[in-house]
Amino acid sequence: KDLKEEVLDLKKQPGKDVLVGSRSLIVELMKMNLIDEYQFCVYPVVAGSGLPMFKGIEERVVWRLLKVKTFESGAVLQYLEPLKK
């Protein structure tokens, strides 16, 4: 099976959500429009440098904010739904 077939099969199974934390896998799934919800945790610290989060995504991506959870540390967890093209 290729990646798309595998993910579509996983999404058909009953049970909990499929969570992905790999940046490169997220980018590939984004390109195939296979992500139903994004969860971004923003922490109020500048680290200085790092990897671009969406390297390889060439088109504009628009999300709808579903909900927000704020933590005492100042971190904010955003739940976002991609708007279909």
Disulfide bonds with the S-S distance in Angstrom:
none
